[in-house]
Amino acid sequence: MVSKLKDVWEVIQFIFLLIALLIFLTVARVGMYDSFIQNGFQNTEFYKSLTDSIRK
């Protein structure tokens, strides 16, 4: 009975690990996507200021 409970606990821990990994990967992907958008926006701002300084 004790060994069966241990097996169930190991399965539960494994499932929790998988869920945590999925959440971590999703958050990491979203974070990378956000930083990519911010960098792209900064690049366009930089490009605008560069073209403005050239025009002056």
N, C-alpha and C positions, 0 to 999 in steps of 0.2 A: 504493500500500500504506500509506504514512504517513497520507494523508488519510483512508483507511478506518478506521485505528486511532484517529484523532482523533475521527471521528464516533462510534465505539463508546464512547470515553471520555466524550464529551459526553452520550450517552444514559445511561451509568452515573452520571454526576454528577447528571443530571436525576432519575433514579430515587432516588438517595440524598437529594436535596433533598425530594422528595415524601415519603419515609419519615420524614425528620427533621421535616417540617411536621406529618405525621399524629401523630407521637409528641408533639410540642409541644402540639398542639391537645388531645390526649387528656389529657396531664398538666395543662394549664390548666383543662380542664373538671372533672377530678377535684379539683383544688385549689379551684376555685370551689365545688364541691359540698361539700367538707369544711368550708370556711369558712362556708358557708351553714348547715350542720348545727350548727357551733359557735355561730354567731350566734343561731340558733334556740334552742339550749340556754341560752345566756346570757340571752336574752329571757325564757324561762320562769322562770329563776332570779330574774331581776330582778322579774318579775311576782309570784312567790311572796313575795319579801322585801317588796315593796310592799304586798301584801295583809296580810302579817303585821304590818307597821308600822301599818296602818290599824286592824287588829283590836285592837292594844294600847291 
